[in-house]
C-alpha cells in the first residue's frame, strides 16, 4: 500500500510512486525500477474530476507486459488536503459514527452543537466530502460514513495536532512502571490498560532478548581471529554467533574467564538485563576484571542482536471486541479468530508495519494493510524501547470505526514512558 498526496496529473502519479514504495516498504519492489514500469487505472465508481480516489497500480515490464518479478497489483490511496471547515465536519462525522455506529447526517451533526455551522452549510460540506471520496452514503436516504480515505485524512490531521492524554490517564500508566521487574509483565499490564481505555483488541510482543533467559554460555576459539559464542536459554534454544577478533587477543584461558564470569553471575537472567548490567558494572578499577567485563559485554550484545528478529505476540481483550457491531456476523467472527490463530500471518503484517526500524506510531486503515483478511480492520502499532534498543512492540487492532485519537495518545505515552524507564546505552 502506497499513499500519494493530491496528484494533479497522470504523470505525477508515476513520478512519485517509486520513492514512496521504497520509503514505506509495505510492498516488495525491485531496485532500481524505472518509472515507465508502472501504469495505473482508477478504481470502479471513481470520478475523473476528483483527485482523492483509490487507484490501482499495474506493474509492467519495459515492453509493457506484466512482470512477475514485480509485486503484482498494488492499491494506492491518494490523499488530498481539505479546508479547515471541511476538516472540522469530517472529524465530527468520524467521532459521531464511532459513538453510534450509524450513518451520520446533517441534522444529527447540527444537534451536537459542536459545529458552528447551519444545517444547510453542514449538508453542503457533507456533499463535498462525499464527492471527494472521504465519505460514502450506504443508502440513498441514509447519512454518511467515512471511507478509508476519509479515515486517513482524519488520522493525518489528528497526529499533526496531537493533544497529550490527561493527568488521570498518565497516573494510571505511571503505576504500571512502579517497581519494574520483568519487561514482559510491564507490556502485558500496559496492553490491558490500553484495552480498557479503547475496548479494542490490544496486543504486545516483548522482544525475544527480553523473554529468553540464559542457562549457559560457551565460548570456543575458531582459528586465530574468530570465536564461537553459543548461548543456551532456559527454554532450550541455542543462539550462536561467530565473532571476528584481533589475532591472539582472545587466548583460550581468557575466553574461559569470560565464560565463567557470565555463567556465575547471570544464569537465569534475560539477555537485555545481562547487557544492561555489564554496561553498568564496567570500570571497576582492576585491569583484568575490566577487560573481562568489556569483552563479555561485546559478546552478549552480539548474541542479543541475533535474536532480535522475531517477537512472540500476545493478545488482550479478544472476547470484548466481539461485542462490536462489526463482528456480530459469523464471517467477521471467523476472520478475527483466524487472526489470533495464525500468529505468523499477524507477525508478517507487524513486521511490514515496523520495517526499517521505524520508531513512529504507525496507523494502517483498511486496504492500507496488504493482507486482504485485514481490509475491514485498522491497526495502530509502535515499537517500544530506548536509546535505539528494541524491547518489543505494542498496539491495538479493531474495526475501521475505532477511537484513533485515544489509541494514538495512549501509544504515544507508552513510548514516552519506555524511553524514560528503560534507558539502555
Order of alpha helices (4+ residues) and beta strands (2+ residues): beta-alpha-beta-beta-beta-alpha-alpha-alpha-beta-beta-alpha-alpha-alpha-beta-alpha-beta-beta-beta-alpha-alpha-alpha-beta-alpha-alpha-alpha-beta-beta-beta-alpha
